[in-house]
């Protein structure tokens, strides 16, 4: 039995510029700043005895039992099985620390975690880079999903990263050497769950279809990401400057699609800002999920009291990316 543990992520800046349709068709490419967090997706992978009437037993939100790979409903599992030419009986079980479809990169965490489990299972000796490259291929080319390219990277590698997307290559680097500034971001940030789960595909489909029309906006998002990277690396970093950039980015992101936000999300953001939050943004493609709040301690206490009925948790960066925690 093998168990993989793969982190979810928080994306701060540049979301949308990591769509291939953008960075492969623009000279400057794309750029994101994101981090993996201490909330995880777990994949259990084990051989299945031939005592059953089926060959594959899969448990996630649904339970699937089938003899034929083509009949597996979960697209990522089905396509990974096809890609790896699986022909032995297997059982896959998934657990998650947070609800899926909430903007924390759960889909890519699942893909990376499953690939990492198979990496160990079959002794492929893939590097973490190879795993995230395969995850991008599975999701974008085989699943035909409307997804970007940052989530797979951060789930595989972990840490607090700036990633540059170019037409022919992707370069990512960890910013952990700027620990003092990252600690300020950690200590002044938390997440509030809106209570809304959504299928991000229909939101991202709208985003991607309008990406060329919104070119000026995406260029501004790119520039803000550059500005934030410089700030994080600066001796003059302040959480106030970081929060201001976050607000600018969120206000720009809302103009890329009418589906990005809704009444409830707007109310959460508005209440946080009225109660002295420095910056807010919705995670993921939009329309639901978790809201990131940047606020100093006193304001955090006040905001958490207002949203006492909503699930919230502090931002804590995790390092190391996807890991194998059991192999027996």
Buried (B, 14 or more C-beta within 10 A) or exposed (E): EBBBBBBBBBBBBBBBBBBBBBBBEBEBBBBBBBBBBBBBBBBBBBEBEEEEEBBBBBBBEEEBBBEEBEEBEBBBBBBBBBBBEBEEBBBBBBEBBBBBBBBBBBBBBBBBBBBBBBBBBEEBEBEBEBBBBBBBBBBBEBBEBBBBBBBBBBBBBBBBBBBBBBEEEBEBEBBBEBEEBBEBBBBBBBBBBBBBBBEBBEBBBBBBEBBEEBEEBBBBBBBBBBBBBEBBEEEEBEBEBBBBBBBBBBEBBBEBBEBBBBEBBEEBBEBBBEBEBBBBBBBBBBBBBBBBBBBBEEBBEBBBEBBEEEEBBBBBBBBEBBBBEBEE
